[in-house]
Amino acid sequence: MRRGIAASALVAALAVTLAACGSSGTSADGKSSGPVTITYWDTSNATNEAPNYQELVKKFEAANPNIKVNFENVPFDQAQNKLQTAMGAKGAPDVFRSEVGWTSAFAKAGFLEPLDGTPALADAAAFQPSLIQQAKFDGKTYGAPLVTDTLGLLYNKALFEKAGITKAPASWDELKADAAQLKDKAGVDGFFMRAGDGYYAMPLLFGEGTDMVDAKNKKITISSPEAAKAVETYKSLFTAPGTVKADVTTDSYAHMMDAFNTGKVAMIIQGPWEVTNIFKGSAFTDQKNLGIAPVPAGSTGKSGAPTGGHNVSVYAGSDDAHKAAAEKLAGFLTSAESQTFLALKNSTLPTRADAYTAEVKANPGIAGFQAVLPTAQPRPELPEYASLFASIGTNLGKIVQDQSATQAGLDATAVDYAKLLPGFSK
């Protein structure tokens, strides 16, 4: 994690929090003395997704009249730091939506309650095994899988047809060739890549058979020849004919999505969380116009993309009554019925097979991403993994702007990783 916490400081912080939790329907010994009010921090998109989570919370309250839920939407880009600060001091939520990369880090710090054998994981066997594994730390499970995702190649079928392209590119070289053809024959930019963002560069690394680190062998691999080859390919995606030059402005994400949604660019790398917004775009009033394919393969011939998503986690500093209520909410939000509801409303991918009803699979966005999920690569059980994206993102931004040579930028990243992972070799 980005900022560690000493064990003694953590114990003291939890003691303060526990002492403050004798309200909202609990007595000093933590036993319920009436209705319990728990706080839930939601990190979903405030406009498109959060209202549907709120609706689920209301259903939960109706089914559990002795539990009230204080629903708070926290912007995703602020949530990790806010959670870390709150759980290390006071004001932490009893239950929250945790990005999969945060879960093991929070668990390592002692912030999370193990959920094995609780109502939160009453249906543990129903979830995809890899998603349960991603929620584990030291053999215990600290999150109930709420939503999963990965990256895919999204493309505009009508523009492909106009350019005479009959299938999605299977390699980065094919993608660059298609981008040039789209520019020449359809009159639009062929490809817009997210610049200076390590997460979106992961398919390039996986395509060369490498990662930022080799967690199993405790080795930093970001400066390896394979990684350098991946980043050279990544860099070429901003300079090849028909591709959009690197946009490193603070609004680059919005620029990419606006260009794709309005038909000004034909291909992007993106996840399912944007499908609802894409279908609101003028280029996709006919939802069947959206093509979804695996990310292109690298020189290994294999396609790979990171597994993302969110868990529901419970704060270890809450008293027993609040933990019990929080565990019930976690179980409710990740039930088959709730997962189906969220898939239909938010076009997100369920984490359990029994939520993929016929109606869910009829959604073209869900069906498309379900087909590419087999290319998703699970994250290693490394608490610091999510923190690795900061340095690589900064240095990729320098590389694509020619402010740093590829190898120099990756070497600088490796130095940062060595500080974060002192037990790892280069």
N, C-alpha and C positions, 0 to 999 in steps of 0.2 A: 504494500500500500504506500501511498505517497508520504504519509507522515506516520511514523510508528508511535507506539504508546508503551511506556514502561509498565511492567506487570503490576507494580505497586500503585502506580497512578491509576491504572484501570480498576483495580480492586477498590480504591478509594472513591473513584467516580461512580462505580456501581453501587457502593454503599450509600452514597448521597442520594442517588436516584431511587434506590429501594426505600430509603427513609421517607421520600417524598411521595410514594405511591400508595399511601393509606387513604386515598380519597376515591371519589367516583364509585361508590358502592362497595368499598372494602374496608375492613377493620384493620387495626394495627398489625394483626398477625397474618394478614394477607387473605383471610377467608371472606367469601362474598357475604355482604350484608344487605344486598338489594341489587337493583340493576347496575350493570358494569358498563362504563363508557370507555371505549378504547379509541386510540387515534391511529388512523391509517394514512400513510403517505403514499399517494399515487404519483407516478412519474410519467404517465402516458401523455400523449398530445392533448393539450387542454381543450382544443376545439373539436377535433374529430373523435377522439377515443375516451377521454375522461368522462363525458356525460354517460356513456354506456357502463363504465365501471361504477359510477354513482348509482345508476339504476340497479345494478347487481347488489350493491350495498343495501339499498332500500329493500330489496327482496330478502336479503339475509336478515335484516332487522325485523321484517314481518314474520319470518320463520323462527326468530329467536328474540322474543319480546323482552327478555331480561338483559339483552346486550344492545347498547347504542354505539354507533360508530361515528366518530368525528372524522369526516373525509376531507383531506387536504391535498390539493394538486400542487406538486413541487416541480418546477421546470427540470427536465432531465439533465441539462447541462450544468445545473447547480446542485443536483441531488446528492452526488457522491460526497462532496465536501460538506454539505449541510448535515447529512447523516453521520459522517465521521465526527464532526464537531459535536453534534447533539448527543451521540452515544458515548462520547468521551467525557461529557460534562453533565448536562441536564437538558430536558426538553425533547428527548428522543421519542419517536412514535412507538407504539406497542407492536405494530406490524407494518410492513412496507413492501413496496415493489422494488426488488433489487436486481439490477443488471447482472447477468450471469458471471461477469468478470469481477464483480465486487464481492460476491458471496463468500468465496474462500478467504479473501483478505479480511473481511469483517469477522469471519469465524475464527481465524488465526488470532485476531486481537481480543477475542473473548466476548464480542458484542452480541453474538447470536445464540439462540436456544436450539439445541438439537431437536429435530422434529420426528425422528424415528419412533414409531409406536404411538404417535399422537394423532388426533383427528385430522391434522394437516396432511398426513400421508396415509390415511386409512386405505386409499386406493393405490398405494405405491406401485404395485405390480402392473397397473394400467398405463403408466407413463413409459415413454420411450426410455430404455435403459441408459442410453448415453446422456440423457438429460438429468436423470437421477445422479449419475456419476459426476456430472459437472457441478452438482450442488453439494458434493461431499468434501469434507476436509478431515484428515486423520481418521477415516473410516466412519464418520458420522455425517448425517444428511442435514443441511442447514437451510434448505429452501424447497418449497413445493413448486414444481415447474408450472409457470403461468402461461407463457407464450414462447415459441421458438421461432427462429428465423435464420436466414443465410443470405448471401448475395447471389444474384443471378444477372444474366445479360438481358436487359429489357429492350425491346425494339418495336418500331412502328411498322406493322405489316404492309400498310398501304404504301409507305415510302419505299420499302423493299421491293414491292411489286413494280412501282414506277421506275426504279433503277434496274430492274431485271434480275434481282437477287432472289433466289428461290429457297434459301435456307439460312439459318443463323450460322455465323462463323464459329468454327470449332477450335481455332487457334488464334493467337494474337496476330500472326502474319495475315491470316484470312480476314481478321477484323480490320486491319489497316487497309487491305485491298478493297474491302467492301466500303469503307469510309470514303475512299477516293472515288469509287464508282457512284456512291450516293451523291457526292458533291457534284460530280460531272453530269449525271443523268437525271437526278431528282432536284438539284439546285438547293440542297440543304446540307448543313454540317452532318457528317456521318457519325461522329462519336464525341461525347463529352465525358471526360474522366474527372473524378473528384481529385483535386490536387492537394498535396501536403497533408494527407490524412492516412495514417498508417493502416487503419482498418480496411480501407478500400484497396490498399496495395497488397493485402494478404494473399489474394488469388495469384498474384505474380510470384510470390515466394513459394507458395504451395506447388505451383506449376513447375518449379525448378527443384522440387523435392526437399525444400528446406523450410525453416520457420525463423522467427526472431531468436529463439533459443531452443536448445534441446534439453527439455526439462528432465527427462529420464536420466541422461548422462551428465547433467549439470554443466552444460557447455553453451557459451554464447556463440551463436551462428550468424548473427546479423551482418558481420563483416566478411563472411565466407565468399569464395568465388561464385558459388551458386546464388547467393543473395545479390552480389554485384551484377550478375547476369540478369536477374529478375528486375532490378532497379533500372538497368539500362533499357530493358524492354518497356518498363513503366514510363521512363523519360521520353521514349520515342512516341508514346501515345499522345503527346502534346505537340509534336512537331511534324508528324506524318501528314501527307495531303488529305484533306477532308476532316481532320480532327481539330477540335477547339483548343486553342493555346491555353496554357496553364492559367487558371483563375485562382489567385491566392488572396482575393479580397475576403472580407468578413462575410459577405453575402454570396459567396461562391456556390454554396449548396442551393440557395434559392434560385440563383441564375441557372444552374444546371436543370433543376426541376421545371422551371418556367419554360425553358427552351424545349424540353422534351414534351411537356404537357400540351404545348401549343404547336407542335409539329415542326419546330425550327431545327431540331436535331433528331437523328433517327435511332441512336443507340446510347444507352448509359449502363453503368453497373449500379445496381440498387437492390434494396431489400423489400420485403412485403409490406413493411410499415407505411410505404408511400402509395400503395395500390389505391386506397380510397381517394386520395387526392388526385392521382393520375386519372381516374375515371371521371373526375370533375372537369378535366382539361378538354379543350375544344378538339384536340386530335383524337380523343378516345370516347366520344359520345357513344360510339359503337364499341362496347367493351371487348369485342372479339378482335379489335384491331391491335390489342396489346399482345406482343409475343414475349414469351419468357423461356429462356434457355440457360443451360449451365454456363458459367463463366468460361471463356476460352482457356484452352490448355497451354502449358508451357512446353519446353523442349522435352520434358519427360513423356509427353503425350497424355498426361493426366490432368483433369480439371479438379480444382479444389477451392473451396471458399470457407471462411470462418463460420462457426456456429455461434449465433447470438441468441438473444432472448432475455427473459426476465423470470425470476423466481419470486415467491412470496415468502418473506423471512420474518421471524419473530425476535423481538429484542430481549436479550437475556436479563436486562436490568428491571424489567417489569415484575410485579408481584405475581403470585400463583394464579389469582383470579383473572388478572389481565392477560397472562400468558394463555390460560385455558380459553378465554374468549377469542384471543388473537389466533390461536390454533384452529378454532372452529371456523373463523373467517377465512383463513388460508385454505382449509379444506373445501369450503363452499366456493371460493373463487376459482379453484382448480378442478372442480367436479366436472363430469362429462357434460351436464346440462349447461353449466356456466361457460365452459370452453366452447360449446356449440354456439351459444348466444354471442360471445365475443367474436367468434369467427365470422358469423353472419353480419354483425354490426360493424366490425372494424377491419374485416378482411385479413385478420391475423391467423397464423398457423397454430392449431391446437397442439398440445404436448402429449396427447393421449389418443390412441387409435379409435376408441369408442366415441369420440367427439366428431369424427369425420363422417357425418351423416350424408345422405344423398344430396340434401339441400346445400350443405357446406361444400361438397365436392363439385357442385354445379357452378360455384363461383369461379370464374376463369382465372382470377388472380391466385386464389388458394390452390386450385388444381395445377396451375403452372409452377408454383413454388414447391408444391408437394412433390412434383416430378423431379425437381433439382435437389431436393434435400439429401439424397444419397451421396451427393458430391461434397456435402458439408463436413468439415473436419472438426471434431470436438476439441475444446480447449484443454490443455494439460492441467493437472491439479497443482497449480502454482499460484499462490496468493498474490504474487507480485505481477502476474501476467498482464492484467489490465493496465497497470502503470507503465508498461513497456511502450504503449502507443504514443505517449507524449514526446519522447525523444525522437523516435523514428519519424513522427509527423513533422516535427520542426526541421529535421535534416532533409526530409524529402522535399519540403518547401524550398529549401536552399538549393537543392540539386536541380529541381525543375526550372529554377530561375537562373541557373548557371552561376550561382553565388558560391557553389562548392562542387568539386569533382565528386563523382559517384563514390569512389573508394574512400575518399577523405570524409565524406558525410557519413558513410557507414562505420568507419573507424571511430568517429566522434560519438556515434550512437553506442557502439560497443563499450566505449569508456564510461558512458552514463550507465549502461547496464551493469558493468562491473561494480559500480558503487551501490546499485540497487540489489545486486545478487552477489555478495562477497564470496560465497562458496562456489561460484561458477568459474570455470576456466574459459579462456578465449580460444 
